[in-house]
Amino acid sequence: MNTLLASLEFIKAPAPGNNKELGDVGSVVSKTLEQVRQRGDDAVREYSRTFDKFSGQALEVTLPERLAALAALDAQTRADTEFAIARVTAFAKAQLGTMRRLKLKSLKAFT
């Protein structure tokens, strides 16, 4: 196997699923999703406080709030952000074009 191929496989390999503060990421995600299914917005607010240190009540940024935040950006920051968005979008589209469709008869091999 050549070095480039080995490095590509390494890049595509998933990162270890453990977080120093939270523990096993899979368990945290499963618990979080279950709590959101059961408790809805109350669970979302709780996890927002835990993960994001956000203590507000609103779960959605309104259109006027988004427009105000956009208007408050200086011109260079907005230009830089739009440039970055365009580059990431172009890369994602190019990467998607290299992928093949995958059909599986069963997902048992992955469980």
C-alpha positions as CSV (number, residue, x, y, z in Angstrom):
1,M,0.0,0.0,0.0
2,N,1.5,3.3,-0.9
3,T,1.9,6.1,1.6
4,L,-0.8,8.4,0.1
5,L,-3.4,5.6,0.2
6,A,-2.5,4.8,3.8
7,S,-2.8,8.5,4.8
8,L,-6.2,8.7,3.1
9,E,-7.5,5.7,5.0
10,F,-6.2,7.3,8.2
11,I,-8.0,10.5,7.4
12,K,-11.3,8.7,6.7
13,A,-11.0,6.6,9.9
14,P,-13.4,7.7,12.7
15,A,-11.9,9.4,15.7
16,P,-12.0,7.5,19.0
17,G,-15.4,7.8,20.5
18,N,-14.4,8.9,24.0
19,N,-14.5,12.3,25.5
20,K,-12.5,13.2,28.7
21,E,-15.4,15.1,30.2
22,L,-18.5,13.2,28.9
23,G,-17.3,9.6,28.5
24,D,-18.2,7.3,25.7
25,V,-19.6,9.5,22.9
26,G,-22.0,6.9,21.6
27,S,-23.6,6.5,25.0
28,V,-23.9,10.3,25.5
29,V,-25.6,10.7,22.1
30,S,-28.0,7.8,22.7
31,K,-29.0,9.2,26.1
32,T,-29.4,12.7,24.7
33,L,-31.6,11.6,21.8
34,E,-33.7,9.4,24.1
35,Q,-34.2,12.3,26.6
36,V,-35.1,14.7,23.8
37,R,-37.7,12.2,22.4
38,Q,-39.2,11.8,25.9
39,R,-39.0,15.4,27.3
40,G,-38.8,17.5,24.1
41,D,-37.8,21.2,24.5
42,D,-37.0,20.8,28.3
43,A,-34.3,18.3,27.5
44,V,-33.0,20.5,24.7
45,R,-32.7,23.4,27.1
46,E,-31.0,21.2,29.7
47,Y,-28.4,19.9,27.1
48,S,-27.9,23.5,25.8
49,R,-26.9,24.5,29.4
50,T,-24.7,21.4,29.8
51,F,-23.0,21.4,26.4
52,D,-23.1,25.0,25.2
53,K,-23.3,26.9,28.5
54,F,-26.4,28.6,27.1
55,S,-29.0,29.5,29.7
56,G,-31.6,31.3,27.5
57,Q,-35.1,30.1,26.9
58,A,-35.3,30.6,23.2
59,L,-34.4,27.6,21.1
60,E,-34.6,29.4,17.7
61,V,-32.8,32.5,16.5
62,T,-35.4,34.6,14.8
63,L,-35.1,36.0,11.3
64,P,-34.8,39.6,12.7
65,E,-32.1,38.4,15.1
66,R,-30.2,36.7,12.3
67,L,-30.4,39.8,10.1
68,A,-29.3,42.1,12.9
69,A,-26.3,39.9,13.6
70,L,-25.4,39.8,9.9
71,A,-25.7,43.6,9.6
72,A,-23.4,44.0,12.7
73,L,-20.5,42.1,11.0
74,D,-17.8,44.3,9.6
75,A,-17.4,44.1,5.8
76,Q,-14.2,42.1,5.8
77,T,-15.5,39.5,8.3
78,R,-18.6,39.0,6.1
79,A,-16.5,38.7,3.0
80,D,-14.2,36.2,4.6
81,T,-17.1,34.2,5.9
82,E,-18.8,34.1,2.5
83,F,-15.5,33.0,0.9
84,A,-15.1,30.2,3.4
85,I,-18.7,29.0,2.9
86,A,-18.2,29.0,-0.9
87,R,-15.0,27.0,-0.6
88,V,-16.5,24.4,1.8
89,T,-19.5,24.1,-0.4
90,A,-17.4,23.5,-3.5
91,F,-15.2,21.0,-1.7
92,A,-18.3,19.1,-0.4
93,K,-19.9,19.0,-3.9
94,A,-16.6,17.8,-5.4
95,Q,-16.2,15.1,-2.7
96,L,-19.8,14.0,-3.1
97,G,-19.1,13.5,-6.9
98,T,-16.4,10.9,-6.1
99,M,-18.8,8.7,-4.0
100,R,-20.6,5.8,-5.4
101,R,-24.1,4.6,-4.5
102,L,-24.1,1.8,-2.0
103,K,-26.8,-0.8,-1.7
104,L,-26.9,-3.2,1.2
105,K,-29.3,-6.1,1.6
106,S,-28.9,-6.0,5.3
107,L,-27.3,-3.8,8.0
108,K,-26.7,-6.7,10.4
109,A,-23.0,-6.5,9.7
110,F,-22.9,-3.1,11.2
111,T,-24.8,-3.8,14.4
